[in-house]
Amino acid sequence: MGNSDLAVSPICFGTLTMGPLQRNLTPLEGAKLLSYGYSRGINFIDTAEIYDNYAHIKKSIELARFRPIISTKSYCYDKKSAQLSVQKALDKMGIDYLDIFLLHEQTSFYSIKGHYEAVETLLNLKEKGLIKKVGVSTHYIQCVQDVNSYPELDILHPIFNIHGLGIVDGKAQEMEKAIDSAYQMGKGIYAMKALGGGHLINKSKEALQYVFNKKQIASVAIGMQSTDEIDFNIQLANGIYDSKLARKLLNRNRQLLIHDWCQCCGKCVNTCPQKALVIEEEKLKVLDHKCVFCGYCSRSCPDFCIKVI
């Protein structure tokens, strides 16, 4: 993975979908799913403080007796918040160190600079052996370009898919160019949203193989909610397309559910990184072409009106 010594599987198990922001599996249910992934050769998982699923990961380690490579992230911005986020991750997952810790949703050179007290703290914890690699996750081409100005950052986790869905400031070709530059600088790169948050599910073969075939991408984080999805994605990573299984999975459409008790307070609108929510005529509406089903809006809702289903 870049210049790091992390040998990751082509598929990274994205755990967002199993937590309370989406499927809301119990820790045991999530652990069984993760354990199945481990048994199929997946050795890398992606999580975040906001996903609230550290218990699922801890249980999976106990259940499978296997310690995967773990990447987590948080919105820490100073020394105190960084220390608290790292300690929370270690304690909640029952582990001694984190393989990767990322600053969540960075936008540019300046956002990283504004969070640099947290970066320095993470680097200090890296020296102490509590973190192996430090980096950023981003939806912005600008950030992918600017991370080259920070040689101390090892890992990059950008949105990348065939149609550029979810990229805030440009197109897929521009993101690919920026990723290639970061790769040349030795950054370890694993991609997110290869299926555009589910919008590319009808083109899953083309979409996933497009990302799998990029040498710059060490691994692809994919949210998986069933053993069928795990099997299908592993087969695709190995160049095998199971048309029967594909048809079965195509029947599982995702949507953002907004309950009728929504008060249109606007907190979700301000939270959405994709600007996919708007209030029109005193009603909350989803801009389907922008929504990538991240579920971050549901966390911000004080009345629990929103959920990815």
Helices and strands as residue ranges (DSSP letters): E 11-14, G 16-18, H 27-39, E 44-46, G 49-51, H 54-64, E 69-74, H 79-93, E 98-106, H 109-114, H 116-127, E 131-138, H 141-146, G 147-149, E 155-158, H 172-184, E 188-191, G 196-198, G 201-203, H 204-212, E 219-223, H 227-237, H 243-250, E 256-258, H 267-271, E 277-280, E 283-286, H 296-300, E 306-308
